Amino acid sequence: MKIQILGTGCAKCHNLTQATENAAQALGLPYELEKVTDLKQIMAFGVMMTPALVVDGKVKMAGRVPSVEEIKKLLV
């Protein structure tokens, strides 16, 4: 599973990264995590508000940091 965190490196981006890693590890999922900070790449996903969570190339949520439980549901 490829997980991408889209954002410029703000506190919310770091929180989303940590929560996503916690969720994936709790589910025992094998994953590759990539942080995307380039604005052109972020906009290529159609994302206008960061942070955003992308799983296997699909935007799962943007503009907020969901709970670990919410992220678990987005990963399965």
PyMOL commands that set and color helices and strands:
alter all, ss='L'
color gray80, all
select helices_A, chain A and resi 11-27+39-44+68-75
alter helices_A, ss='H'
color red, helices_A
select strands_A, chain A and resi 2-6+32-36+52-55+58-62
alter strands_A, ss='S'
color yellow, strands_A
deselect
rebuild
show_as cartoon
